[in-house]
Amino acid sequence: MLFELYGDTCITQLLGWVLVFAGLVLMNEIGRRTKAGGILVFVIIPLALTVYFIVANAAAAAGAPWAVNNPTVVYMGGWFHYAKLYAADIGCVGFMMIKYKWGIGKQDWFKVWPWLIVSINILIAVASDLESFFKGIAAGGLQGGWWYSVEGVWLYGGWWNLVNAIAGVINCLCMTGCWSVFSSKDQKDMVWADMTVWFIVAYDIWNFEYTYLNLPTHTWYCGVALLLAPTFANAFWNKGGWIQNRANTLAIWCMFAQVFPLFQISEKFSVLPSVYGKEAQGLAAIDLTTLYAPGANSIAENVEAVAAMSGADRAALLQTVGVVADPTMQGVVALAALVANVLCITVIIKRAMAKPAGQRNPYKYDVFVGTRDYEEARARVEDGAKFPA
């Protein structure tokens, strides 16, 4: 119902998902268990990739054939992909500073860093949803419509984007106990005890819908495997470390996707959301890159050309690549995201109001004290940690 997942490529599509999920879990473990592993994954590898990105883009600008046709340059050249990668990696380094008490990481005021970096990322996604909402409405009215993103992908925007944007804003308000961030006793993790299953589930549904709506050609991996990897680790062996797991796996995925973008749009491993309709089956099985470029030009040139088209010309272009909109599940998941986040914030307000008068601020004081998730996470916190009284 959510994805075009059937036919001759179904086995390889499922295999691709398993490989991504297992790879993210494994690389997260390498990055979190030791200082050397963290420095390798989140400092050395990103620095090496930065050199590669600069060389590839500079060579492409100079017209070098190997660089002009380089997948990173062709499919991942937009500012958004680089911003997402480095924002995620900066978050990981900041979490390591708190975990190992490096530099400003030992200062109490820096404990707000996890809340700040997560809020910024959520609000960027909210802005993206609002962009798709306005452009979809402009293209097709209240029922939504197609628009061509700066990343070179046809998106179907509508009221579901607005609903999910509202859910995202509420999700920002669901991060509680923001000052209760500590290193674990074994120094493997940064523990945020009050970030329990209530927030995690609300976040996962909202973020899945964000990728489903705005990163449709990636969402089978970055909206399912990537979200489940940190949640899986938090549930079974890393209680209270979800936000660290999330940042780690996001940075790892962004690095992989930036270097190997064709994995997500290859004939065997690509998966499309159901919004592309039944007629997209053949498209997914033949060449998903058609969604990225309606002609032989670069993505940037195509974005400019599509922007100049009339509505009728855009519809005709979509018809030539066999794309028919079926946004049913976009709306269903958006409503689920809103319900999950309203429920979460309601529970937070109720628990906060039940506390003594001077401890009702849910962002300064922990609100999930006494729940199993919270107590298991707090038991992992370093000895002597001073929680807000």
Secondary structure, 3 states (H helix, E strand, C coil): CCECCCCCCHHHHHHHHHHHHHHHHHHHHHHHHCHHHHHHHHHHHHHHHHHHHHHHHHHHHCCCHHHHCCHHHHHCCCHHHHHHHHHHHHHHHHHHHHHHCCHHHHCHHHHHHHHHHHHHHHHHHHHHHHHHHHHHHHHHHHHCEEEECCCCCEEEECHHHHHHHHHHHHHHHCCCCCCCEEEECCCCCEEECCCCHHHHHHHHHHHHHHHHHHCCCCHHHHHHHHHHHHHHHHHHCCCCCHHHHHHHHHHHHHHHHHHCCHHHHCCCCCCCEHHHCCCHHHHHHHCHHHHCCCCCCCHHHHHHHHHCCCHHHHHHHHHHCCCCCCCHHHHHHHHHHHHHHHHHHHHHHHHHHCCCHHHCCCCCCCCCCCCHHHHHHHCCECCCCCCCC
